[in-house]
Amino acid sequence: MHTMMPGASRLLLVRRREVPSAIVSGFMPSVLDRIHSSDTGLAIWRRFTRLNLLVSASTLLTRPPFTLTIADAPEMAARRLCHDLLLFHWALYADFRRLATRFSTLAASPVVRMRLEHVTDDSCGKFHVDAVGLRLLCTYVGPGTEWVDPGGKIRRMTTMEVAVFKGSAFPGAGPRVLHRSPPLSTGTLVGQSRLVLCIDAVP
């Protein structure tokens, strides 16, 4: 779930007045812990592409577009998600479990909702803030999630980077960062596909 920001003029207004300056990134997974800082709206773990993950993830894009959603304790959610892929991918399972476990700790939620999508369209193509407390996003294949920096410039995450965004339901009035799925129907992204993992807390 997310809260849309309709209209170009509204988007420009949000960019100028509401986009936070506190966006943190780093090469260690511990950078994600900084999402709990009152002046942080987005934390990005800038990890590098891992060949075994990329190979496993790329094989899933040979299938028609799909969405798989599992809610469970982190390890079981990761296992069930991989079982639903029909062919169990150990590299993906290990990574899903790692990210789900870390997110469970960040969100103080023993149960997480994991959604894995093979995306070929412009779903979630409008800049928005999610109507959740925290949300983790990782793109395994294809163009990553786009977000708006303090100067109003659109940035794009790279493959395998992990981001945790504060949503509108996160306690306090701290910063929020507008983001969207990259448009796949226009420009240089036409014809591309994405494999995206989204993790939310389950109340």
Stockholm file with secondary structure:
# STOCKHOLM 1.0

chainA/1-203         MHTMMPGASRLLLVRRREVPSAIVSGFMPSVLDRIHSSDTGLAIWRRFTRLNLLVSASTLLTRPPFTLTIADAPEMAARRLCHDLLLFHWALYADFRRLATRFSTLAASPVVRMRLEHVTDDSCGKFHVDAVGLRLLCTYVGPGTEWVDPGGKIRRMTTMEVAVFKGSAFPGAGPRVLHRSPPLSTGTLVGQSRLVLCIDAVP
#=GR chainA/1-203 SS CEEECCSHHHHHHHHHHTCCSCEEEESSGGGGGGGGSTTCSEEEECCCCCHHHHHHHHHHTTSCCCEEEEEESHHHHHHHHHHTTSSCCHHHHHHHHHHHHHHHHHHTCSSEEEEEEEECSCTTCSCEEESSSEEEEEEEESSCCEEECTTSCEEECCTTCEEEEECTTSSSSCCCCCEECCCSSSGGGTTCCEEEEEEEECC
#=GC SS_cons         CEEECCSHHHHHHHHHHTCCSCEEEESSGGGGGGGGSTTCSEEEECCCCCHHHHHHHHHHTTSCCCEEEEEESHHHHHHHHHHTTSSCCHHHHHHHHHHHHHHHHHHTCSSEEEEEEEECSCTTCSCEEESSSEEEEEEEESSCCEEECTTSCEEECCTTCEEEEECTTSSSSCCCCCEECCCSSSGGGTTCCEEEEEEEECC
//
